Amino acid sequence: MGNDWNVALEQRADLTTARGSREAVAESVRRGADLRLYMTTELYEETLYFQQTYAGLGDEFAGLMSHHHSYDHRGDNAKQPYLSLFKYDSFGTYSHIKWMLGDETIDEGKTYPYGVYRWFVCDRWSVVYEHDAEGRPIRGSLDELAEHARLGRSIRVGVKNLFGIQGGLDDGPEHISFLTTMQPMIQGGQVRSNCDAVLLGAPKWPFTWDDGVHFSMMRPSTSGEITCYLAEPGKMPFERIVPRRAMVWMVADIA
């Protein structure tokens, strides 16, 4: 635990492992760890901060950038700002959809020969409360979670089998997706919290945005309900649904 970023996996340009392992990253992400990716090219270096994470079974993991705003478009300055939706995993192919003004979308996903892939994790989160899809407690204390909200602590939520809610499915491969929250509320004996923008992929592994992606605003609750507005990029308006999912609520050890 702690507020340190540690290398859990480093890959060479051919994606062979220089140190660490895919399993180590996936295990950390399943525990709720934050995830970042450092990469090099001939022209620049960059580090990606993922607002959302995904972990399945074994060595399955991905980092999602749910509200990246871009300044360039195909080598030129962008005439207008636009939203980029990214998904990265350890296989060298990234999924990228550009959602432009005017509700136009462009699929820019591809395989890119980066020089170094260095996956960092930060294990700074502890489980405070876990419940099933009906809101029944599994472990931890709802009262303790509420008290952390009153004290201004950072809270995040892991939603089990999140992918598939856009089609009313809950029978996809086992996975958990951790979401950043920004507005915890205590009401009616429950804790709920608005999330950053959330991406929903296909209930399968491996998945790409070619398999379907939805952009969502959602508010999970310890009741098991998720108030959710979602839309396919380029296909407005949003649809409102209220699915149920099992969840894990976590608090940062260091704010």
Residue pairs with C-beta under 8 A, 6 or more apart in sequence:
1 123
1 124
1 126
1 253
2 123
2 124
2 253
2 254
3 122
3 124
3 253
3 254
4 122
5 36
5 120
5 121
5 122
6 120
6 121
6 122
6 123
7 19
7 20
7 118
7 119
7 120
8 20
8 21
8 24
8 25
8 28
8 119
8 120
8 121
9 17
9 19
9 20
9 21
9 22
9 24
9 25
9 90
9 117
9 118
9 119
10 17
10 18
10 19
10 20
10 116
10 117
10 118
10 119
11 17
11 18
11 90
11 116
11 117
11 118
11 119
12 18
12 116
12 117
13 113
13 114
13 115
13 116
15 90
15 91
15 92
15 117
20 119
21 59
22 59
22 61
22 90
23 58
23 59
25 35
25 59
25 61
25 90
25 119
25 121
26 55
26 56
26 58
26 59
26 60
26 61
28 35
28 121
28 123
29 35
29 53
29 54
29 55
29 61
29 121
29 178
30 55
30 176
31 123
31 125
32 123
32 125
32 127
32 156
32 158
32 178
32 248
32 250
33 53
33 121
33 122
33 123
33 124
33 125
34 50
34 53
34 121
34 122
34 124
34 125
35 50
35 53
35 61
35 63
35 119
35 120
35 121
36 47
36 48
36 49
36 50
36 63
36 119
36 120
36 121
36 122
37 47
37 48
37 50
37 63
37 88
37 117
37 118
37 119
37 120
38 45
38 46
38 47
38 48
38 116
38 117
38 118
38 120
39 45
39 46
39 47
39 48
39 114
39 115
39 116
39 117
39 118
40 114
40 115
40 116
41 114
41 115
42 115
48 63
48 65
48 86
48 88
49 65
50 63
50 64
50 65
50 88
51 64
51 65
51 66
51 67
51 180
51 196
51 197
52 63
52 64
52 65
52 66
52 177
52 178
52 179
52 180
52 196
52 198
52 199
53 61
53 62
53 63
53 64
53 177
53 178
54 60
54 61
54 62
54 63
54 64
54 163
54 175
54 176
54 177
54 201
55 61
55 175
55 176
55 177
56 173
56 174
56 175
56 205
57 173
57 174
57 175
59 90
60 175
60 205
60 206
61 89
61 90
62 87
62 88
62 89
63 87
63 88
63 89
64 85
64 86
64 87
64 88
64 177
64 199
65 84
65 85
65 86
65 87
65 88
66 85
66 196
66 197
66 198
66 199
66 215
67 83
67 196
67 197
68 83
68 84
68 85
68 86
69 81
69 82
69 83
69 84
70 78
70 81
70 82
70 83
70 84
70 98
71 77
71 78
71 81
72 78
73 79
73 82
73 98
80 100
80 101
81 101
82 98
82 99
82 100
82 101
83 98
83 99
83 233
84 96
84 97
84 98
84 99
85 95
85 96
85 97
85 99
85 199
85 209
85 213
85 215
85 233
86 94
86 95
86 96
87 94
87 95
87 96
87 199
87 201
87 207
87 208
87 209
88 94
89 206
90 117
90 119
91 206
92 111
92 112
92 113
92 114
92 117
93 109
93 110
93 111
93 112
93 208
94 109
94 110
94 111
94 112
95 109
95 208
95 209
95 210
95 213
96 107
96 108
96 109
96 110
96 209
97 105
97 106
97 107
97 108
97 109
97 209
97 213
97 233
98 105
98 106
98 108
99 105
99 215
99 233
99 234
100 106
103 234
103 235
103 236
104 234
105 233
105 234
107 209
107 210
109 208
109 209
109 210
124 252
124 253
124 254
125 156
125 250
125 251
125 252
125 253
126 250
126 251
126 253
127 139
127 140
127 248
127 249
127 250
128 140
128 141
128 144
128 145
128 148
128 249
128 250
128 251
129 137
129 139
129 140
129 141
129 142
129 144
129 145
129 191
129 222
129 248
129 249
130 137
130 138
130 139
130 140
130 246
130 247
130 248
130 249
131 137
131 138
131 142
131 222
131 224
131 246
131 247
132 138
132 224
132 246
133 170
133 224
133 244
133 245
133 246
134 224
134 244
135 190
135 221
135 222
135 223
135 224
135 225
138 246
140 249
142 189
142 190
142 191
142 222
145 155
145 191
145 222
145 249
145 251
146 186
146 191
148 155
148 251
149 155
149 184
149 185
149 186
149 191
149 193
150 186
152 255
153 251
153 252
153 255
154 251
154 252
154 255
155 181
155 184
155 193
155 249
155 250
155 251
155 252
156 178
156 179
156 180
156 181
156 249
156 250
156 252
157 178
157 179
157 181
157 193
157 195
157 220
157 247
157 248
157 249
157 250
158 176
158 177
158 178
158 179
158 247
158 248
158 249
158 250
159 176
159 177
159 178
159 179
159 220
159 226
159 245
159 246
159 247
160 174
160 175
160 176
160 245
160 246
160 247
160 248
161 170
161 172
161 174
161 175
161 176
161 203
161 245
161 246
162 175
162 176
162 177
162 198
162 200
162 245
163 172
163 175
163 177
163 200
163 201
163 202
163 203
163 207
164 170
164 171
164 172
164 200
164 202
164 203
165 200
165 226
165 228
165 241
165 243
165 245
166 200
166 212
166 214
166 216
166 230
166 241
167 203
168 241
168 243
169 203
170 243
170 245
171 203
172 202
172 203
172 204
173 203
173 204
173 205
175 205
176 248
177 198
178 250
179 195
179 196
179 198
179 218
179 220
180 195
180 196
181 193
181 194
181 195
181 196
181 220
182 193
182 194
182 195
182 196
183 193
183 194
184 191
184 192
184 193
185 191
185 192
185 193
190 221
190 222
190 223
191 221
191 222
191 249
192 219
192 220
192 221
192 222
192 223
192 227
193 219
193 220
194 217
194 219
195 217
195 218
195 219
195 220
197 215
197 216
197 217
198 215
198 216
198 217
198 218
199 213
199 214
199 215
199 216
200 213
200 214
200 215
200 216
200 230
201 207
201 209
201 211
201 212
201 213
202 211
202 212
204 211
212 232
213 232
213 233
214 230
214 231
214 232
215 230
215 231
215 232
215 233
216 228
216 229
216 230
216 231
217 228
217 229
217 230
217 238
218 226
218 227
218 228
218 229
218 230
219 226
219 227
219 228
220 226
220 245
220 247
221 227
222 247
222 249
224 244
224 245
224 246
224 247
225 242
225 243
225 244
226 242
226 243
226 244
226 245
227 240
227 242
228 240
228 241
228 242
228 243
229 238
229 239
229 240
230 238
230 239
230 241
231 237
231 238
231 239
